[in-house]
Amino acid sequence: MGDGTLPRIAGLSGAELALVTTVAMHSPGSAGAGSLTWTLTVLTAEGVPLAESRVTSPDYPVPLAAIVQPHLDVVGLESRGPWRTEATSDGVPRFSVPVRLRPDR
């Protein structure tokens, strides 16, 4: 993840979106004074990344849902539970939330 070879989340087709079960938020980097840029990756149940996008947020506590929701709204995904913090081998923060297609899609 994070190597730039995946399509953008907004570019996924309906069939691809139906495979998405998780959104991961990871690899934060400085985006200038007081801002961070995060990588958002959508994954299948098997953990296969399908697409990713970048999102910038203030570098202070902001609910993860508020940062990610605009990307989910664009493609018709909704979260299905609480955010989880995941351990990583390099110590870089990674958070994830289960998602599904909204019933109205």
ABEGO torsion letter per residue (X at the ends): XGAGABBBAAABBAAAAAABABBBBBGBBBAEBGBBBBBBBBBBAAGBBABBBBBBBBBBBBBAAAAAAAAAAAAGBBBAEBBBBBBBAAGBBBBBBBBBBBAAX
